[in-house]
Amino acid sequence: MNIEEDSHLPPIDIPARILKKHHFWYYLAGALIILGVLTRQPLLGLAATFTFLMGGVPEIWYRYALRHLLVRQTVDRPHLFFGEQVTLSVTIENRKFLPLPWLRLENSIVPPLTLTVKGDHGSRLQTIKRDTLISTWLLWSYQRVTRRYRMRCQTRGFHLMGPVQLQCSDPFGWLERDMLLPANETLLVYPLIIPIEELGLPAVFPMGEQVGNRQLLEDPLWFAGNREYQPGDDPRRIDWKATARVGALRSKLYESTTERRLLILLDTWTYSNEHKGKDLELQEYCISAAASLAIWGLDEGYMVGVLTNSAMVTATHAFSSEVDTEQTQDEQAARKSNATTISPPGISIPFASDHTQYQQILTTMARLVPAYNIPIERMIELEDAVFQQGTTILLVSPLNTLSENTIMYLQERRSDGVAVNIILAGELEEGKELPDTENLSTYHIGGKEQWREHIQAVGDGQNGISGTSTHSLQLD
């Protein structure tokens, strides 16, 4: 028989087949009743009744245990920052007279989250990374039970909880039945926001007469005049024409404008010879650094835009967090109920400086899937219109994969009146050389060790990071 012939076979009714195998108890009970009548033995009639119950009780639970159940799962906050805690509430309501002596629930979590649980013998709380929550329940007639799970969000991303797998058994534990329910909940975890001082970047001073030792950004076009040179001024600020005219060093002054444009250019390509593939930790560090700089730029009054070569995950449909088992359940549809889609690589966020830009940037950064990307130079070509004169660019890139082509493209934009700054993460592998960045401002924020220290600081509650709460940023 070939595959095409198999595809036309009628589906097998597995529950009916299981119950059919269980019918021997009824046959045995019938035989005992007949034997009891013929031999006039009352004990055989009692044995027949007991045998009938042995067959009937499991079948009743097998047929009706998973009927009239309401399953619901919700989180107390749909989006929150890296390191914060979320509470997942799972509710099961038994809407029938038949009790459930044993019900098993299995709930998948993708990507995994860190569950907070009590240690052995009442010891202090422990954290365990889980991709599945498994629990057993006892539900009496018309009873509703809610269980709550506290989880720490130490993985950025778009998290999906569900579908839910239910498995029940009769009081004897003989017959088990399961059902997959499309009860799904979503959780968005924003990237870790790190102050630029913690990243090892120089503090930024206000533009005007007071100029700091090192300034991260400058407006490349808005020349406002010059003043006497002060020790620590950036040599690039020296106005040589004015110096020659007055016979003393003079530093340029730049005027602060109401529409300063800051473009965060994020490169998520992190191939590592050491790992023979992508360096996932370094990717997360770059995303966190880019998000931190974007938030800092908004706080400083910049119009901030984002351009990245990464892809982004989106939901294909609206998710339902509540399911009634009386509804027609299609297992194949339930398995696809948490389906998502990955956008083509290359995400762009237009410039803006209003309060909604905070959430727009954080939401996009949370949904990035850096495993899918294209060369960053390609993005610079495709989005050439965003590199307008007077824009300040912050390129966040892994040090290992910074290419000469990227530097060449940025040098071309710089010659058009764009200020370029490069933020590098990671360590240079043996046998590789860093491309010549010439006169571009370049900073190094460390590698995976620094990233792990930032995560550890969040876990210990010692990060002291402002803006890591949905309350402080007043996000919806």
C-alpha positions as CSV (number, residue, x, y, z in Angstrom):
1,M,0.0,0.0,0.0
2,N,1.5,3.4,-1.0
3,I,1.3,6.7,0.8
4,E,-1.5,8.0,-1.4
5,E,-3.7,5.1,-0.5
6,D,-2.9,5.6,3.2
7,S,-4.0,9.3,2.9
8,H,-7.6,8.2,1.9
9,L,-8.0,5.9,4.9
10,P,-10.7,7.0,7.4
11,P,-9.3,8.4,10.6
12,I,-9.1,6.0,13.5
13,D,-11.3,6.8,16.5
14,I,-8.7,6.2,19.2
15,P,-11.0,6.8,22.2
16,A,-13.6,4.4,20.8
17,R,-10.9,1.8,20.3
18,I,-9.6,2.2,23.9
19,L,-13.1,1.8,25.3
20,K,-13.7,-1.2,23.1
21,K,-10.7,-2.9,24.7
22,H,-12.2,-2.1,28.1
23,H,-15.5,-3.7,27.4
24,F,-14.3,-7.1,28.5
25,W,-15.3,-6.0,32.1
26,Y,-19.0,-5.8,30.9
27,Y,-18.7,-9.2,29.3
28,L,-17.2,-10.6,32.5
29,A,-20.0,-9.0,34.5
30,G,-22.6,-10.5,32.2
31,A,-21.0,-13.9,32.5
32,L,-21.0,-13.7,36.3
33,I,-24.7,-12.7,36.3
34,I,-25.7,-15.7,34.1
35,L,-23.5,-18.0,36.2
36,G,-25.1,-16.7,39.4
37,V,-28.6,-17.2,38.1
38,L,-27.8,-20.8,37.0
39,T,-26.1,-21.7,40.2
40,R,-28.3,-19.5,42.4
41,Q,-25.2,-18.1,44.1
42,P,-25.9,-14.5,45.5
43,L,-22.1,-13.9,45.8
44,L,-21.7,-14.2,42.1
45,G,-24.3,-11.5,41.6
46,L,-22.4,-9.2,44.0
47,A,-19.2,-10.0,42.1
48,A,-21.0,-9.2,38.9
49,T,-22.0,-5.8,40.3
50,F,-18.5,-5.1,41.4
51,T,-17.1,-6.1,38.0
52,F,-19.6,-3.9,36.3
53,L,-18.5,-0.9,38.4
54,M,-14.8,-1.7,37.6
55,G,-15.7,-1.3,33.9
56,G,-18.2,1.5,34.2
57,V,-16.5,3.9,36.5
58,P,-13.3,4.4,34.4
59,E,-15.4,4.7,31.2
60,I,-17.6,7.5,32.8
61,W,-14.5,9.5,33.7
62,Y,-12.9,8.8,30.4
63,R,-15.9,10.1,28.5
64,Y,-16.9,13.1,30.7
65,A,-13.9,14.2,32.8
66,L,-12.6,16.7,30.3
67,R,-16.0,18.1,29.5
68,H,-17.4,21.4,31.0
69,L,-14.0,22.7,31.9
70,L,-12.9,26.3,31.7
71,V,-9.1,27.0,31.4
72,R,-7.7,30.5,31.6
73,Q,-4.1,31.9,32.0
74,T,-3.2,35.5,32.4
75,V,-0.2,37.6,33.3
76,D,-0.4,40.6,35.7
77,R,1.5,42.8,33.2
78,P,1.7,42.2,29.4
79,H,5.1,44.0,29.0
80,L,7.8,44.7,31.5
81,F,11.6,45.3,31.7
82,F,14.4,42.9,31.9
83,G,14.9,41.6,35.4
84,E,11.4,42.4,36.7
85,Q,9.0,39.8,38.0
86,V,5.7,38.7,36.4
87,T,3.0,36.6,37.9
88,L,1.3,34.0,35.7
89,S,-2.2,33.0,36.9
90,V,-3.6,29.7,35.7
91,T,-7.3,29.0,36.5
92,I,-9.3,25.8,35.9
93,E,-13.0,25.7,36.6
94,N,-14.9,22.4,36.8
95,R,-18.4,23.2,35.7
96,K,-20.0,19.8,36.3
97,F,-20.9,17.4,39.1
98,L,-18.2,14.8,38.2
99,P,-15.1,15.5,40.3
100,L,-11.6,15.2,38.9
101,P,-9.3,13.2,41.3
102,W,-6.3,13.6,39.1
103,L,-5.7,16.3,36.4
104,R,-2.3,17.1,34.9
105,L,-1.6,20.4,33.2
106,E,1.4,21.1,30.9
107,N,2.0,24.6,29.8
108,S,4.9,25.5,27.4
109,I,6.8,28.8,27.6
110,V,8.8,30.0,24.6
111,P,11.4,31.4,25.1
112,P,11.9,30.0,28.6
113,L,11.5,32.2,31.8
114,T,13.1,31.8,35.2
115,L,10.6,30.4,37.7
116,T,10.8,31.4,41.4
117,V,10.1,28.4,43.7
118,K,10.6,27.4,47.3
119,G,13.6,25.4,48.1
120,D,13.7,22.0,49.8
121,H,12.5,21.8,53.4
122,G,11.2,25.4,53.4
123,S,14.6,26.9,52.5
124,R,14.9,30.2,50.7
125,L,13.5,30.9,47.3
126,Q,15.3,29.4,44.3
127,T,15.2,30.2,40.6
128,I,14.9,27.6,37.9
129,K,14.8,28.3,34.2
130,R,11.8,26.5,32.7
131,D,10.4,26.1,29.2
132,T,7.4,24.1,30.6
133,L,5.2,24.3,33.6
134,I,3.8,21.0,34.8
135,S,1.3,20.7,37.7
136,T,-1.3,18.3,39.0
137,W,-4.7,19.3,40.2
138,L,-7.6,17.9,42.3
139,L,-11.0,19.5,41.4
140,W,-14.2,18.8,43.2
141,S,-17.7,19.3,41.7
142,Y,-18.2,22.9,40.5
143,Q,-14.9,24.0,41.9
144,R,-12.6,26.7,40.6
145,V,-8.9,26.7,41.4
146,T,-6.3,29.3,40.6
147,R,-2.5,28.9,40.9
148,R,0.0,31.6,40.5
149,Y,3.6,31.3,39.4
150,R,6.2,34.1,39.9
151,M,8.7,34.3,37.1
152,R,11.7,36.6,36.7
153,C,12.2,38.0,33.2
154,Q,15.8,37.5,32.4
155,T,15.3,36.7,28.7
156,R,14.4,39.5,26.3
157,G,11.8,38.7,23.7
158,F,8.2,38.0,22.8
159,H,7.2,35.1,25.1
160,L,4.3,32.8,24.4
161,M,2.6,30.7,27.0
162,G,0.5,27.8,25.7
163,P,-1.1,25.9,24.2
164,V,-2.2,24.0,27.3
165,Q,-2.1,20.2,27.5
166,L,-4.6,18.6,29.8
167,Q,-4.4,14.9,30.9
168,C,-6.9,13.2,33.3
169,S,-7.4,9.8,34.8
170,D,-10.2,7.9,36.5
171,P,-10.1,7.2,40.2
172,F,-8.5,3.8,39.6
173,G,-5.8,5.3,37.3
174,W,-6.6,2.9,34.5
175,L,-7.8,5.0,31.7
176,E,-6.1,8.3,30.8
177,R,-7.2,10.9,28.3
178,D,-5.6,14.1,27.1
179,M,-6.7,17.3,25.3
180,L,-4.7,20.2,23.8
181,L,-6.4,23.5,24.3
182,P,-5.5,26.8,22.5
183,A,-5.3,28.9,25.7
184,N,-2.4,31.2,25.0
185,E,-0.9,34.3,26.8
186,T,1.8,36.6,25.6
187,L,4.5,38.5,27.5
188,L,6.9,41.2,26.1
189,V,10.2,41.6,27.9
190,Y,12.1,44.8,27.0
191,P,15.9,44.8,26.7
192,L,18.0,45.6,29.7
193,I,18.5,49.3,29.9
194,I,22.0,50.2,31.1
195,P,23.1,53.8,31.9
196,I,25.8,54.9,29.4
197,E,28.2,55.4,32.3
198,E,27.8,51.7,33.2
199,L,28.6,50.9,29.6
200,G,31.9,52.6,29.9
201,L,30.9,55.5,27.7
202,P,31.8,59.1,28.6
203,A,29.3,61.3,30.4
204,V,27.5,63.8,28.2
205,F,27.6,67.4,29.1
206,P,25.2,70.2,28.0
207,M,26.2,72.0,24.8
208,G,27.1,75.6,25.2
209,E,29.9,77.4,27.0
210,Q,30.5,74.5,29.4
211,V,32.3,71.7,27.5
212,G,33.3,68.5,29.2
213,N,36.5,66.6,28.9
214,R,34.9,64.1,26.5
215,Q,31.5,64.4,24.9
216,L,29.8,61.4,23.3
217,L,27.9,63.3,20.7
218,E,28.0,66.6,18.9
219,D,25.9,68.4,16.4
220,P,28.0,68.5,13.3
221,L,26.4,71.4,11.5
222,W,25.2,73.9,14.1
223,F,28.3,76.0,14.5
224,A,27.6,78.9,16.9
225,G,31.0,80.5,17.4
226,N,34.2,79.9,19.3
227,R,35.7,80.4,22.7
228,E,39.1,80.2,24.4
229,Y,40.5,76.7,24.4
230,Q,40.3,74.8,27.7
231,P,42.4,71.8,28.7
232,G,40.5,68.6,27.9
233,D,38.7,70.0,24.8
234,D,38.4,67.5,21.9
235,P,41.1,68.4,19.3
236,R,38.4,68.1,16.6
237,R,36.8,71.2,18.2
238,I,39.8,73.5,17.7
239,D,39.0,76.3,15.3
240,W,42.3,76.6,13.4
241,K,41.2,79.7,11.5
242,A,40.3,81.6,14.6
243,T,43.4,80.3,16.3
244,A,45.6,81.7,13.5
245,R,43.7,85.0,13.6
246,V,44.0,85.7,17.4
247,G,47.3,83.8,18.0
248,A,45.8,81.6,20.7
249,L,43.9,78.2,20.6
250,R,40.2,78.6,20.2
251,S,37.5,75.9,20.5
252,K,34.4,75.7,18.4
253,L,30.9,76.1,20.0
254,Y,27.9,74.2,18.6
255,E,24.4,75.4,19.0
256,S,21.8,73.1,20.5
257,T,18.8,72.8,18.2
258,T,15.2,71.8,18.8
259,E,15.3,68.9,16.3
260,R,18.6,67.1,16.9
261,R,18.4,63.8,15.1
262,L,20.1,60.7,16.5
263,L,20.1,57.5,14.5
264,I,20.8,54.2,16.3
265,L,22.3,51.9,13.7
266,L,22.3,48.3,15.1
267,D,24.3,45.5,13.6
268,T,23.4,42.0,15.0
269,W,25.7,39.9,12.8
270,T,28.0,38.1,15.4
271,Y,29.6,35.1,13.7
272,S,32.3,33.6,15.9
273,N,35.0,31.2,14.9
274,E,35.2,30.1,18.5
275,H,31.6,29.1,18.5
276,K,31.4,28.1,14.9
277,G,28.3,30.1,14.6
278,K,26.5,33.1,16.0
279,D,27.4,34.4,19.5
280,L,24.0,34.7,21.1
281,E,25.2,36.5,24.3
282,L,27.0,39.2,22.2
283,Q,23.9,39.7,20.1
284,E,21.9,40.4,23.3
285,Y,24.5,42.8,24.6
286,C,24.4,44.8,21.4
287,I,20.6,44.9,21.4
288,S,20.7,46.1,25.1
289,A,23.3,48.7,24.3
290,A,21.4,50.0,21.3
291,A,18.2,50.2,23.4
292,S,20.0,52.0,26.2
293,L,21.5,54.6,23.9
294,A,18.1,55.1,22.2
295,I,16.4,55.8,25.6
296,W,19.3,58.0,26.6
297,G,18.9,60.0,23.4
298,L,15.2,60.5,24.0
299,D,15.9,61.7,27.5
300,E,18.4,64.2,26.1
301,G,15.9,65.7,23.8
302,Y,17.0,64.0,20.5
303,M,14.7,62.9,17.8
304,V,15.6,59.2,17.8
305,G,15.3,56.7,15.0
306,V,16.5,53.1,14.8
307,L,17.8,51.1,11.9
308,T,18.8,47.5,12.3
309,N,19.6,44.5,10.0
310,S,17.7,42.1,12.2
311,A,14.3,40.5,11.7
312,M,11.3,40.8,14.1
313,V,8.8,38.4,15.4
314,T,5.1,39.2,15.1
315,A,1.8,37.4,16.0
316,T,-0.2,36.0,13.1
317,H,-3.5,36.4,14.8
318,A,-5.2,37.4,18.1
319,F,-4.5,35.0,21.0
320,S,-7.2,33.7,23.3
321,S,-6.2,33.2,26.9
322,E,-9.5,31.5,27.9
323,V,-10.9,28.2,26.5
324,D,-14.0,26.2,27.3
325,T,-13.6,22.5,26.6
326,E,-17.2,22.4,25.4
327,Q,-16.1,24.2,22.3
328,T,-15.1,22.0,19.4
329,Q,-11.4,21.3,19.8
330,D,-9.2,20.6,16.8
331,E,-5.8,19.3,18.0
332,Q,-4.0,20.5,14.8
333,A,-5.6,24.0,15.1
334,A,-4.6,24.0,18.8
335,R,-1.0,23.3,18.0
336,K,-1.0,26.2,15.6
337,S,-2.8,28.5,18.0
338,N,0.5,30.1,19.1
339,A,1.8,30.6,15.6
340,T,4.0,33.6,15.0
341,T,5.8,34.9,11.9
342,I,9.3,36.3,11.3
343,S,9.5,39.5,9.3
344,P,12.1,40.0,6.5
345,P,15.4,41.2,8.0
346,G,15.7,45.0,8.1
347,I,13.7,47.0,10.6
348,S,13.4,50.8,10.6
349,I,11.8,53.1,13.2
350,P,11.2,56.7,12.0
351,F,12.6,59.6,13.9
352,A,10.4,60.9,16.7
353,S,10.9,62.5,20.2
354,D,7.5,62.2,21.8
355,H,6.6,59.9,24.7
356,T,5.2,57.1,22.5
357,Q,8.7,56.8,20.9
358,Y,9.9,55.2,24.1
359,Q,7.4,52.3,23.8
360,Q,7.8,52.1,20.0
361,I,11.6,51.6,20.3
362,L,11.4,49.2,23.3
363,T,8.7,47.1,21.8
364,T,10.6,46.8,18.5
365,M,13.9,46.0,20.3
366,A,12.0,43.3,22.4
367,R,10.7,41.6,19.3
368,L,14.0,41.5,17.4
369,V,15.1,38.0,16.2
370,P,18.9,38.6,15.6
371,A,19.3,35.1,14.2
372,Y,17.9,36.4,10.9
373,N,19.8,39.3,9.4
374,I,21.3,40.9,6.3
375,P,24.6,42.9,5.9
376,I,24.3,46.2,7.7
377,E,25.8,47.9,4.6
378,R,22.7,46.7,2.7
379,M,20.5,48.5,5.2
380,I,22.5,51.7,4.9
381,E,21.9,51.6,1.1
382,L,18.2,50.8,1.3
383,E,17.5,53.5,3.9
384,D,19.7,56.2,2.5
385,A,17.0,58.8,3.1
386,V,17.4,58.6,6.9
387,F,21.0,59.8,6.7
388,Q,20.1,63.4,6.4
389,Q,22.5,66.3,6.8
390,G,22.9,67.1,10.5
391,T,22.1,63.6,11.8
392,T,24.2,62.0,14.4
393,I,24.8,58.2,14.0
394,L,25.6,55.8,16.7
395,L,26.6,52.4,15.2
396,V,26.4,49.6,17.7
397,S,28.3,46.6,16.3
398,P,30.2,43.5,17.4
399,L,33.9,44.2,17.2
400,N,34.6,40.9,15.5
401,T,32.3,41.4,12.5
402,L,32.9,45.2,11.9
403,S,33.7,45.3,8.2
404,E,35.7,47.7,6.0
405,N,32.6,48.2,3.8
406,T,30.6,49.4,6.8
407,I,33.4,51.9,7.6
408,M,33.5,53.0,4.0
409,Y,29.8,53.6,3.9
410,L,29.9,55.6,7.1
411,Q,32.8,57.7,5.9
412,E,30.7,58.6,2.8
413,R,27.8,59.7,5.0
414,R,30.2,61.7,7.2
415,S,31.4,63.6,4.2
416,D,27.8,64.6,3.6
417,G,27.5,66.3,7.0
418,V,26.7,63.4,9.3
419,A,28.4,62.8,12.6
420,V,29.5,59.2,13.1
421,N,30.2,57.4,16.3
422,I,31.0,53.7,16.7
423,I,30.2,51.6,19.8
424,L,31.9,48.2,19.7
425,A,31.2,45.1,21.8
426,G,33.1,41.9,22.2
427,E,36.7,40.9,21.8
428,L,38.8,40.6,18.7
429,E,39.5,37.0,17.8
430,E,42.9,35.7,17.0
431,G,43.8,36.3,13.4
432,K,41.4,39.1,12.8
433,E,42.2,42.8,12.5
434,L,40.0,45.8,13.3
435,P,39.3,47.9,10.2
436,D,40.8,51.4,10.2
437,T,38.1,53.7,11.6
438,E,40.4,56.7,10.8
439,N,39.0,59.8,12.5
440,L,35.6,58.3,13.5
441,S,34.9,58.4,17.3
442,T,35.1,54.8,18.5
443,Y,34.2,53.4,21.9
444,H,34.5,49.9,23.4
445,I,31.9,48.6,25.9
446,G,33.5,45.3,26.7
447,G,32.3,41.8,25.8
448,K,30.4,38.9,27.3
449,E,32.0,39.2,30.7
450,Q,30.7,42.7,31.0
451,W,27.3,41.5,29.8
452,R,27.1,38.8,32.4
453,E,28.1,41.3,35.1
454,H,25.2,43.5,34.1
455,I,22.8,40.6,34.2
456,Q,24.2,39.5,37.6
457,A,23.7,43.1,38.9
458,V,20.0,42.9,37.9
459,G,19.6,39.5,39.6
460,D,21.2,40.8,42.8
461,G,19.1,44.0,42.7
462,Q,22.2,46.1,42.6
463,N,21.9,47.6,39.1
464,G,20.4,51.0,40.2
465,I,19.2,51.5,36.7
466,S,16.7,54.3,36.1
467,G,14.0,53.7,33.6
468,T,13.8,49.9,34.1
469,S,10.2,50.1,35.3
470,T,7.0,50.5,33.3
471,H,5.9,52.9,36.0
472,S,8.9,55.3,35.7
473,L,8.5,55.5,31.9
474,Q,4.7,55.4,32.2
475,L,4.2,52.9,29.4
476,D,0.7,51.8,28.6
